[in-house]
């Protein structure tokens, strides 16, 4: 997949991984449309960047999706790449009866999984018209191995991983390539509550993404995700225990 002269839509690009990808794509002479739920945050994030259009947008709202697709069809007819980076993660314990596990899962599944299916489906007719196109779904290392502190977030990413694989197979006879970006723990505001300061920098994820895009590496396992994946292939139990090595205190907290 070419890495320059694309028209790219990034869903959720005002901070962290998304914003670093925006910066790299604009530097590579791509036209980039960035969405975010908060207009002020969107304006701040994109200040000083060239060839970028910011659109206030909530991917979980059907009306917002219809409006965005209509605008893309009118103003950005050359759209040939969609990067689904919006995410919702809730840090909680499944064993805690005071938590509403259903509501948490419903929230995360809508943003992290169902909304992506909807936006991809509505944009596919545009993408299929282009000489070369791509869909990039951003999942996580927990798509392979769940982490106990983000139980339904992990489930949503596992669902996204499965869907992405099926979508790739379904579109293999078209010009639309399907990528999955799978970061490990990343040092962002998004991951602050689960020790994100111990993670890799967002720039590393963006660097690996651009490099993999150019080589058509469809499953992009960044940093420790590659290590966890290899361990998972050899011993799923060992991978599960490694990713949840500090779970004792977490488990005992709801006895």
Secondary structure, 3 states (H helix, E strand, C coil): CCCCCCEEEEECCCCHHHHHHHHHHHHCCCEEEEEECCHHHHHHHHCCCCCEEEEECCCCCHHHHHHHHHHHHHHCCCCCEEEECCCCCCCECCCCCCCCHHHHHHHHHHHHHHHHHHHHHHHHHHHCCCCCEEEEEECCHHHCCCCCCEHHHHHHHHHHHHHHHHHHHHCCCCCEEEEEEECCCECCHHHHHHCHHHCECHHHHHHHHHHHHHCCCCEEECCHHHHHHHHHHHCHHHHHHHHCCCHHHHHHCCC
